[in-house]
């Protein structure tokens, strides 16, 4: 049962959570958050970032990490903690608001009718829902004067995407640390949890006795997470299990999967696409030597 949030309790819980980020989880969480921001150049001076909060563990941690980064005050930037309600049931909506208040995250909530819009869709309703959510978030963020939206995808999401693409999509691709929006001029998407392991996020959640929503889908009331590549949570679980089995034989398999898309040798690739144009190794084969 949720505690009554007095100002004293809010102050105490916020202090505990923030202290855990600065101390116990500094190496595995905050340092990796800061590293991703530096390595991939995710945050620049005078940015106004919409930190998109779904209510799950990843996005709520991301909100606290951004607050901690802001506390360091190395350069000026602004934050908006943006929550879109696509039609949550009452319990999910109240839990998001409770956690935000308890963790001292000043959320901005706006409504949409996404769940109503996809209710009658038979083919890939979850994929359509995910795409629509992204569009609503971009639109609201731009309306609020933001130039970036931040999403809470982590390291494990990245390596799972790589394998998903190969095994189910017949392509080599990854979840990029940042992207320019193709539909909203001047907007970018960033993923500052890019280097953080999911098990460390779970450890942070459990250590702080936090309880977040597992799913926002009001139709199934169980997980309906769909990723931008169209994969469902069930397929992701298959990939998680596959990686776990491979790790028993090779403890470095996760890092190797991640690094594989940093070490692509185009001279050993049959074909690849660049800006929508396909290039084949035969195009220049006779002009090269071994």
Beta strands, then each sheet from edge to edge (+ up, - down):
strand 1: 48-52
strand 2: 78-85
strand 3: 107-111
strand 4: 148-150
strand 5: 178-180
strand 6: 188-190
strand 7: 271-274
strand 8: 277-280
sheet 1: 3+ 2+ 1+ 4+ 6+ 5-
sheet 2: 7+ 8-
end
